[in-house]
Amino acid sequence: ASTLGAAAAQSGRYFGTAIAAGRLGDSAYTTIANREFNMVTPENEMKIDATEPNRNQFNFTQGDRVYNWAVQNGKRVRGHTLAWHGQQPGWMQSLSGSDLRSAMINHINGVMAHYKGKIYSWDVVNEAYADSGGGRRDSNLQRTGNDWIEVAFRTARAADPAAKLCYNDYNIENWTWAKTQGVYNMVKDFKSRGVPIDCVGFQSHFNSGSAYNSNFRTTLQSFAALGVDVQITELDVQGASATTYANITNDCLAVPRCNGMTVWGVRDSDSWRSGDTPLLFDGNGNKKPAYTSVLNALNAA
Ligand code: G3I
């Protein structure tokens, strides 16, 4: 196959990208995005500050722009993200305790109702673990009680039973890291107690050199063995080594429950870390060596 989406589809997988509503008027951008990818994650447009800027006043203008572009072009959508310490609107940042807990539940219900039946998978909870030590990240949500994550997942399941429900985080790709083990133990606990969780998203924001580790495959296999799908959700690699991109692709392809990959932007110039030139297309929209290595890996599967 000659595009990433079609090549991934040969093994029943998807290949996606983050899409920014503000770039949908750029035809060079939309031409590449439409040609290469068959899954879309709104980069910012379905986050809490975008969808509920004032308490209980929901706004889906930007989210719907990305959603409609995706569906009109035959793509599915990953929702991102419902409960997170980041990009909270001011009103939510100032809440605590049971008031914040109620607001979180109301937010999940409000956003999921709007997109009910339309989303392939939701990143229900994002980045809830601390960067070191293997425990939870301190946040206003965490201070509402340790059960906030399972409450978010139970709320989400009831709000849209058709959507797959994911936990999404970064720096959980290396099996030897405490953060990876912390998330693994949470998923294991959820599966043992029947807390609804369907997938784990590995953001995969890699630096050049040592950050990508060959044991990523072990991590994907270990989580999949708990009975969840695993997805690479925000992939970018500092410097975009073709070898590293091929290795990551092959790690996903080696795990039957790794059912899709998403890169976090189209061209380097679209990236949240554009100075790292971490993506598959350069600023002029040309395919980089990493593009070819990913395509070849997908076609060899
Ligand atoms: O839209 C406003 C614009 O009106 C304003 O003038 C400008 C001034 O700074 O800001 C613009 O908003 C920015 C927004 O991106 C849209 O470009 C925000 O400042 C900026 O903080 C925001 O950054 C996003 C970041 O999440 C914030 O948390 C990135 O685009 C987005 O790629 C990044 O994505 C996250 C994932 O959601 C979670 N995992 C990590 C990943 C990378 O940080």
Residues whose N, C-alpha, C, O or C-beta is under 5 A from the ligand:
A	BS01	G3I	E43 G86 W272
